[in-house]
Amino acid sequence: MAGKLDLKAAAAALGVKRVTLADRQLAAQRTGYVPGGISPLGQRKALPTAVDESALLLPSVFVSGGRRGLDVELSGADLVSLTGATVAPLAAP
């Protein structure tokens, strides 16, 4: 399933005024992962995470495993549980 992120919907889901895509180097510093391999799992400091509601309808989803080319398959529910994510409609219309 492919789609585009609605930044306004993401901001609303996270309870903030506005969100933007992160600077690559800043994201690497904050997460401890290299750009292109940033995982929502096992970050240095857990960051607020939002997951599109459609992830819960799929048998599994893939997320980065912490380095480029390494993916981890898990259920949407497990992703939400492991990251403490907020589930919301995040796809752009």
N, CA, C and O atoms as CSV, one atom per row, in Angstrom:
chain,resi,resn,atom,element,x,y,z
A,1,MET,N,N,0.844,-1.159,0.000
A,1,MET,CA,C,0.000,0.000,0.000
A,1,MET,C,C,0.895,1.229,0.000
A,1,MET,O,O,1.763,1.358,0.863
A,2,ALA,N,N,0.702,2.124,-0.944
A,2,ALA,CA,C,1.516,3.328,-1.033
A,2,ALA,C,C,0.619,4.548,-0.906
A,2,ALA,O,O,-0.553,4.505,-1.283
A,3,GLY,N,N,1.144,5.590,-0.399
A,3,GLY,CA,C,0.396,6.824,-0.259
A,3,GLY,C,C,1.328,7.932,0.164
A,3,GLY,O,O,2.527,7.722,0.347
A,4,LYS,N,N,0.774,9.096,0.315
A,4,LYS,CA,C,1.543,10.250,0.759
A,4,LYS,C,C,1.070,10.677,2.138
A,4,LYS,O,O,-0.106,10.553,2.477
A,5,LEU,N,N,1.998,11.173,2.913
A,5,LEU,CA,C,1.713,11.631,4.264
A,5,LEU,C,C,1.047,12.993,4.222
A,5,LEU,O,O,1.504,13.888,3.511
A,6,ASP,N,N,-0.025,13.155,4.974
A,6,ASP,CA,C,-0.677,14.440,5.164
A,6,ASP,C,C,-0.050,15.062,6.416
A,6,ASP,O,O,-0.335,14.635,7.534
A,7,LEU,N,N,0.803,16.072,6.224
A,7,LEU,CA,C,1.527,16.659,7.354
A,7,LEU,C,C,0.594,17.304,8.369
A,7,LEU,O,O,0.878,17.288,9.566
A,8,LYS,N,N,-0.513,17.868,7.908
A,8,LYS,CA,C,-1.475,18.459,8.842
A,8,LYS,C,C,-2.131,17.379,9.697
A,8,LYS,O,O,-2.350,17.575,10.892
A,9,ALA,N,N,-2.444,16.240,9.083
A,9,ALA,CA,C,-3.026,15.125,9.834
A,9,ALA,C,C,-2.013,14.578,10.842
A,9,ALA,O,O,-2.386,14.223,11.960
A,10,ALA,N,N,-0.737,14.507,10.455
A,10,ALA,CA,C,0.301,14.029,11.373
A,10,ALA,C,C,0.440,14.980,12.557
A,10,ALA,O,O,0.575,14.537,13.698
A,11,ALA,N,N,0.409,16.274,12.294
A,11,ALA,CA,C,0.501,17.248,13.384
A,11,ALA,C,C,-0.673,17.094,14.343
A,11,ALA,O,O,-0.501,17.121,15.562
A,12,ALA,N,N,-1.858,16.933,13.782
A,12,ALA,CA,C,-3.044,16.763,14.632
A,12,ALA,C,C,-2.928,15.493,15.468
A,12,ALA,O,O,-3.261,15.502,16.653
A,13,ALA,N,N,-2.462,14.406,14.867
A,13,ALA,CA,C,-2.332,13.130,15.583
A,13,ALA,C,C,-1.324,13.229,16.724
A,13,ALA,O,O,-1.492,12.602,17.770
A,14,LEU,N,N,-0.284,14.015,16.514
A,14,LEU,CA,C,0.758,14.143,17.531
A,14,LEU,C,C,0.504,15.283,18.512
A,14,LEU,O,O,1.260,15.479,19.464
A,15,GLY,N,N,-0.571,16.032,18.266
A,15,GLY,CA,C,-0.930,17.103,19.183
A,15,GLY,C,C,-0.009,18.303,19.133
A,15,GLY,O,O,0.214,18.969,20.144
A,16,VAL,N,N,0.527,18.579,17.948
A,16,VAL,CA,C,1.408,19.733,17.774
A,16,VAL,C,C,0.852,20.643,16.684
A,16,VAL,O,O,-0.026,20.246,15.918
A,17,LYS,N,N,1.369,21.860,16.622
A,17,LYS,CA,C,0.863,22.830,15.659
A,17,LYS,C,C,1.256,22.482,14.231
A,17,LYS,O,O,0.477,22.681,13.298
A,18,ARG,N,N,2.489,21.953,14.061
A,18,ARG,CA,C,2.992,21.717,12.715
A,18,ARG,C,C,4.093,20.660,12.748
A,18,ARG,O,O,4.843,20.573,13.720
A,19,VAL,N,N,4.189,19.859,11.690
A,19,VAL,CA,C,5.308,18.926,11.532
A,19,VAL,C,C,5.947,19.157,10.175
A,19,VAL,O,O,5.294,19.611,9.236
A,20,THR,N,N,7.227,18.841,10.085
A,20,THR,CA,C,7.957,18.879,8.823
A,20,THR,C,C,8.802,17.620,8.754
A,20,THR,O,O,9.011,16.944,9.761
A,21,LEU,N,N,9.282,17.312,7.572
A,21,LEU,CA,C,10.205,16.191,7.441
A,21,LEU,C,C,11.530,16.596,8.081
A,21,LEU,O,O,11.973,17.736,7.940
A,22,ALA,N,N,12.143,15.679,8.768
A,22,ALA,CA,C,13.362,15.967,9.524
A,22,ALA,C,C,14.573,16.143,8.619
A,22,ALA,O,O,14.668,15.525,7.559
A,23,ASP,N,N,15.491,16.992,9.053
A,23,ASP,CA,C,16.802,17.094,8.423
A,23,ASP,C,C,17.514,15.758,8.623
A,23,ASP,O,O,17.484,15.194,9.716
A,24,ARG,N,N,18.153,15.255,7.572
A,24,ARG,CA,C,18.774,13.921,7.626
A,24,ARG,C,C,19.808,13.790,8.747
A,24,ARG,O,O,19.796,12.808,9.490
A,25,GLN,N,N,20.682,14.753,8.868
A,25,GLN,CA,C,21.740,14.655,9.876
A,25,GLN,C,C,21.198,14.814,11.293
A,25,GLN,O,O,21.660,14.142,12.216
A,26,LEU,N,N,20.243,15.680,11.463
A,26,LEU,CA,C,19.628,15.840,12.778
A,26,LEU,C,C,18.899,14.553,13.174
A,26,LEU,O,O,18.968,14.118,14.323
A,27,ALA,N,N,18.204,13.956,12.213
A,27,ALA,CA,C,17.507,12.693,12.492
A,27,ALA,C,C,18.499,11.606,12.890
A,27,ALA,O,O,18.225,10.823,13.799
A,28,ALA,N,N,19.634,11.552,12.227
A,28,ALA,CA,C,20.664,10.561,12.558
A,28,ALA,C,C,21.190,10.779,13.975
A,28,ALA,O,O,21.374,9.821,14.725
A,29,GLN,N,N,21.428,12.031,14.338
A,29,GLN,CA,C,21.914,12.335,15.684
A,29,GLN,C,C,20.898,11.954,16.754
A,29,GLN,O,O,21.256,11.391,17.788
A,30,ARG,N,N,19.640,12.262,16.502
A,30,ARG,CA,C,18.598,12.027,17.507
A,30,ARG,C,C,18.248,10.554,17.668
A,30,ARG,O,O,17.911,10.107,18.764
A,31,THR,N,N,18.327,9.797,16.567
A,31,THR,CA,C,17.905,8.396,16.626
A,31,THR,C,C,19.047,7.414,16.822
A,31,THR,O,O,18.838,6.315,17.335
A,32,GLY,N,N,20.255,7.798,16.419
A,32,GLY,CA,C,21.388,6.877,16.488
A,32,GLY,C,C,21.491,5.980,15.269
A,32,GLY,O,O,22.312,5.062,15.247
A,33,TYR,N,N,20.674,6.227,14.254
A,33,TYR,CA,C,20.691,5.431,13.027
A,33,TYR,C,C,21.135,6.278,11.845
A,33,TYR,O,O,21.001,7.502,11.872
A,34,VAL,N,N,21.669,5.629,10.797
A,34,VAL,CA,C,22.098,6.343,9.598
A,34,VAL,C,C,20.889,6.713,8.741
A,34,VAL,O,O,19.914,5.963,8.692
A,35,PRO,N,N,20.942,7.864,8.065
A,35,PRO,CA,C,19.847,8.212,7.150
A,35,PRO,C,C,19.633,7.091,6.130
A,35,PRO,O,O,20.587,6.534,5.588
A,36,GLY,N,N,18.385,6.782,5.887
A,36,GLY,CA,C,18.052,5.666,5.002
A,36,GLY,C,C,17.883,4.364,5.761
A,36,GLY,O,O,17.456,3.362,5.188
A,37,GLY,N,N,18.213,4.367,7.042
A,37,GLY,CA,C,18.073,3.170,7.855
A,37,GLY,C,C,17.499,3.490,9.224
A,37,GLY,O,O,17.676,2.718,10.167
A,38,ILE,N,N,16.821,4.610,9.343
A,38,ILE,CA,C,16.276,5.026,10.639
A,38,ILE,C,C,15.064,4.171,10.988
A,38,ILE,O,O,14.078,4.120,10.252
A,39,SER,N,N,15.165,3.519,12.105
A,39,SER,CA,C,14.125,2.601,12.562
A,39,SER,C,C,13.263,3.262,13.640
A,39,SER,O,O,13.763,4.055,14.437
A,40,PRO,N,N,11.980,2.938,13.663
A,40,PRO,CA,C,11.152,3.421,14.768
A,40,PRO,C,C,11.403,2.625,16.051
A,40,PRO,O,O,10.897,2.981,17.115
A,41,LEU,N,N,12.177,1.556,15.948
A,41,LEU,CA,C,12.443,0.664,17.081
A,41,LEU,C,C,13.845,0.912,17.638
A,41,LEU,O,O,14.783,1.131,16.872
A,42,GLY,N,N,13.994,0.881,18.935
A,42,GLY,CA,C,15.311,0.921,19.570
A,42,GLY,C,C,16.072,2.219,19.409
A,42,GLY,O,O,17.300,2.201,19.324
A,43,GLN,N,N,15.381,3.338,19.365
A,43,GLN,CA,C,16.059,4.621,19.240
A,43,GLN,C,C,16.707,5.004,20.560
A,43,GLN,O,O,16.312,4.519,21.619
A,44,ARG,N,N,17.707,5.880,20.490
A,44,ARG,CA,C,18.375,6.342,21.715
A,44,ARG,C,C,17.370,6.912,22.698
A,44,ARG,O,O,17.402,6.605,23.890
A,45,LYS,N,N,16.481,7.741,22.183
A,45,LYS,CA,C,15.412,8.327,22.985
A,45,LYS,C,C,14.137,8.147,22.173
A,45,LYS,O,O,14.072,8.562,21.015
A,46,ALA,N,N,13.140,7.541,22.765
A,46,ALA,CA,C,11.898,7.293,22.036
A,46,ALA,C,C,11.288,8.609,21.574
A,46,ALA,O,O,11.077,9.523,22.371
A,47,LEU,N,N,11.011,8.692,20.298
A,47,LEU,CA,C,10.406,9.887,19.723
A,47,LEU,C,C,8.914,9.663,19.514
A,47,LEU,O,O,8.481,8.525,19.331
A,48,PRO,N,N,8.126,10.730,19.540
A,48,PRO,CA,C,6.693,10.570,19.264
A,48,PRO,C,C,6.505,9.930,17.884
A,48,PRO,O,O,7.139,10.328,16.907
A,49,THR,N,N,5.634,8.948,17.829
A,49,THR,CA,C,5.427,8.190,16.594
A,49,THR,C,C,3.940,8.130,16.286
A,49,THR,O,O,3.112,7.953,17.179
A,50,ALA,N,N,3.618,8.280,15.012
A,50,ALA,CA,C,2.239,8.125,14.553
A,50,ALA,C,C,2.231,7.076,13.456
A,50,ALA,O,O,3.130,7.043,12.616
A,51,VAL,N,N,1.227,6.226,13.459
A,51,VAL,CA,C,1.075,5.157,12.476
A,51,VAL,C,C,-0.285,5.330,11.811
A,51,VAL,O,O,-1.296,5.535,12.482
A,52,ASP,N,N,-0.293,5.245,10.492
A,52,ASP,CA,C,-1.570,5.342,9.782
A,52,ASP,C,C,-2.462,4.170,10.163
A,52,ASP,O,O,-2.001,3.039,10.317
A,53,GLU,N,N,-3.742,4.466,10.309
A,53,GLU,CA,C,-4.710,3.454,10.727
A,53,GLU,C,C,-4.763,2.252,9.790
A,53,GLU,O,O,-5.146,1.161,10.215
A,54,SER,N,N,-4.390,2.427,8.535
A,54,SER,CA,C,-4.425,1.305,7.589
A,54,SER,C,C,-3.429,0.207,7.951
A,54,SER,O,O,-3.595,-0.939,7.534
A,55,ALA,N,N,-2.394,0.547,8.725
A,55,ALA,CA,C,-1.401,-0.459,9.129
A,55,ALA,C,C,-2.025,-1.558,9.971
A,55,ALA,O,O,-1.531,-2.686,9.990
A,56,LEU,N,N,-3.107,-1.236,10.666
A,56,LEU,CA,C,-3.761,-2.239,11.513
A,56,LEU,C,C,-4.637,-3.193,10.707
A,56,LEU,O,O,-5.074,-4.221,11.225
A,57,LEU,N,N,-4.894,-2.861,9.452
A,57,LEU,CA,C,-5.728,-3.705,8.596
A,57,LEU,C,C,-4.912,-4.723,7.814
A,57,LEU,O,O,-5.472,-5.649,7.228
A,58,LEU,N,N,-3.613,-4.561,7.800
A,58,LEU,CA,C,-2.727,-5.432,7.022
A,58,LEU,C,C,-2.221,-6.590,7.881
A,58,LEU,O,O,-2.115,-6.461,9.101
A,59,PRO,N,N,-1.906,-7.732,7.240
A,59,PRO,CA,C,-1.362,-8.848,8.022
A,59,PRO,C,C,0.003,-8.520,8.629
A,59,PRO,O,O,0.335,-9.010,9.708
A,60,SER,N,N,0.798,-7.689,7.936
A,60,SER,CA,C,2.095,-7.280,8.472
A,60,SER,C,C,2.543,-5.998,7.780
A,60,SER,O,O,2.044,-5.637,6.714
A,61,VAL,N,N,3.487,-5.328,8.406
A,61,VAL,CA,C,4.119,-4.142,7.843
A,61,VAL,C,C,5.627,-4.322,7.965
A,61,VAL,O,O,6.105,-5.134,8.757
A,62,PHE,N,N,6.361,-3.561,7.177
A,62,PHE,CA,C,7.818,-3.601,7.232
A,62,PHE,C,C,8.323,-2.233,7.673
A,62,PHE,O,O,7.852,-1.204,7.187
A,63,VAL,N,N,9.276,-2.223,8.591
A,63,VAL,CA,C,9.933,-0.994,9.026
A,63,VAL,C,C,11.439,-1.228,8.945
A,63,VAL,O,O,11.906,-2.367,8.911
A,64,SER,N,N,12.176,-0.145,8.914
A,64,SER,CA,C,13.628,-0.261,8.870
A,64,SER,C,C,14.124,-0.959,10.129
A,64,SER,O,O,13.608,-0.752,11.227
A,65,GLY,N,N,15.135,-1.786,9.936
A,65,GLY,CA,C,15.728,-2.498,11.065
A,65,GLY,C,C,16.947,-1.800,11.641
A,65,GLY,O,O,17.639,-2.370,12.485
A,66,GLY,N,N,17.228,-0.570,11.201
A,66,GLY,CA,C,18.333,0.169,11.793
A,66,GLY,C,C,19.524,0.368,10.898
A,66,GLY,O,O,20.487,1.028,11.291
A,67,ARG,N,N,19.488,-0.185,9.700
A,67,ARG,CA,C,20.533,0.098,8.712
A,67,ARG,C,C,19.932,-0.066,7.333
A,67,ARG,O,O,18.924,-0.752,7.162
A,68,ARG,N,N,20.538,0.551,6.373
A,68,ARG,CA,C,20.028,0.503,5.003
A,68,ARG,C,C,19.926,-0.937,4.526
A,68,ARG,O,O,20.869,-1.717,4.655
A,69,GLY,N,N,18.774,-1.274,3.977
A,69,GLY,CA,C,18.581,-2.608,3.416
A,69,GLY,C,C,18.098,-3.656,4.403
A,69,GLY,O,O,17.810,-4.783,4.000
A,70,LEU,N,N,18.001,-3.326,5.663
A,70,LEU,CA,C,17.525,-4.277,6.665
A,70,LEU,C,C,16.123,-3.879,7.093
A,70,LEU,O,O,15.926,-2.815,7.678
A,71,ASP,N,N,15.156,-4.726,6.805
A,71,ASP,CA,C,13.767,-4.474,7.179
A,71,ASP,C,C,13.302,-5.501,8.192
A,71,ASP,O,O,13.749,-6.648,8.192
A,72,VAL,N,N,12.403,-5.069,9.047
A,72,VAL,CA,C,11.797,-5.938,10.058
A,72,VAL,C,C,10.309,-6.040,9.741
A,72,VAL,O,O,9.641,-5.026,9.544
A,73,GLU,N,N,9.794,-7.265,9.692
A,73,GLU,CA,C,8.373,-7.481,9.446
A,73,GLU,C,C,7.681,-7.747,10.780
A,73,GLU,O,O,8.125,-8.584,11.566
A,74,LEU,N,N,6.593,-7.027,11.025
A,74,LEU,CA,C,5.813,-7.238,12.233
A,74,LEU,C,C,4.380,-6.786,11.971
A,74,LEU,O,O,4.092,-6.144,10.961
A,75,SER,N,N,3.504,-7.125,12.876
A,75,SER,CA,C,2.117,-6.698,12.712
A,75,SER,C,C,2.016,-5.211,13.033
A,75,SER,O,O,2.830,-4.668,13.780
A,76,GLY,N,N,1.011,-4.561,12.461
A,76,GLY,CA,C,0.776,-3.153,12.777
A,76,GLY,C,C,0.542,-2.955,14.260
A,76,GLY,O,O,1.012,-1.980,14.847
A,77,ALA,N,N,-0.190,-3.888,14.870
A,77,ALA,CA,C,-0.462,-3.792,16.309
A,77,ALA,C,C,0.830,-3.879,17.121
A,77,ALA,O,O,0.986,-3.166,18.113
A,78,ASP,N,N,1.758,-4.749,16.707
A,78,ASP,CA,C,3.036,-4.840,17.413
A,78,ASP,C,C,3.854,-3.563,17.232
A,78,ASP,O,O,4.513,-3.111,18.168
A,79,LEU,N,N,3.815,-2.983,16.039
A,79,LEU,CA,C,4.518,-1.724,15.802
A,79,LEU,C,C,3.990,-0.641,16.741
A,79,LEU,O,O,4.765,0.094,17.353
A,80,VAL,N,N,2.690,-0.554,16.845
A,80,VAL,CA,C,2.070,0.439,17.729
A,80,VAL,C,C,2.462,0.174,19.184
A,80,VAL,O,O,2.798,1.101,19.920
A,81,SER,N,N,2.417,-1.069,19.583
A,81,SER,CA,C,2.748,-1.439,20.960
A,81,SER,C,C,4.209,-1.141,21.295
A,81,SER,O,O,4.503,-0.590,22.356
A,82,LEU,N,N,5.121,-1.502,20.399
A,82,LEU,CA,C,6.547,-1.333,20.655
A,82,LEU,C,C,7.006,0.121,20.633
A,82,LEU,O,O,7.977,0.479,21.300
A,83,THR,N,N,6.314,0.952,19.874
A,83,THR,CA,C,6.721,2.359,19.757
A,83,THR,C,C,5.862,3.300,20.589
A,83,THR,O,O,6.202,4.471,20.756
A,84,GLY,N,N,4.735,2.785,21.118
A,84,GLY,CA,C,3.799,3.665,21.817
A,84,GLY,C,C,3.148,4.660,20.867
A,84,GLY,O,O,2.784,5.767,21.266
A,85,ALA,N,N,3.005,4.263,19.619
A,85,ALA,CA,C,2.515,5.156,18.575
A,85,ALA,C,C,1.046,5.525,18.759
A,85,ALA,O,O,0.258,4.794,19.359
A,86,THR,N,N,0.724,6.678,18.222
A,86,THR,CA,C,-0.654,7.125,18.076
A,86,THR,C,C,-1.145,6.610,16.732
A,86,THR,O,O,-0.438,6.736,15.732
A,87,VAL,N,N,-2.324,6.041,16.688
A,87,VAL,CA,C,-2.900,5.550,15.431
A,87,VAL,C,C,-3.910,6.583,14.957
A,87,VAL,O,O,-4.786,7.002,15.714
A,88,ALA,N,N,-3.782,6.992,13.688
A,88,ALA,CA,C,-4.665,8.022,13.143
A,88,ALA,C,C,-4.671,7.935,11.620
A,88,ALA,O,O,-3.789,7.310,11.030
A,89,PRO,N,N,-5.664,8.561,10.977
A,89,PRO,CA,C,-5.633,8.631,9.513
A,89,PRO,C,C,-4.566,9.641,9.094
A,89,PRO,O,O,-4.722,10.835,9.352
A,90,LEU,N,N,-3.494,9.193,8.457
A,90,LEU,CA,C,-2.376,10.049,8.123
A,90,LEU,C,C,-2.168,10.232,6.621
A,90,LEU,O,O,-1.359,11.060,6.202
A,91,ALA,N,N,-2.891,9.468,5.815
A,91,ALA,CA,C,-2.700,9.518,4.365
A,91,ALA,C,C,-3.357,10.756,3.771
A,91,ALA,O,O,-4.462,11.141,4.152
A,92,ALA,N,N,-2.647,11.370,2.824
A,92,ALA,CA,C,-3.204,12.519,2.114
A,92,ALA,C,C,-4.322,12.031,1.190
A,92,ALA,O,O,-4.234,10.947,0.613
A,93,PRO,N,N,-5.371,12.842,1.059
A,93,PRO,CA,C,-6.476,12.437,0.183
A,93,PRO,C,C,-6.070,12.381,-1.287
A,93,PRO,O,O,-6.893,12.056,-2.143
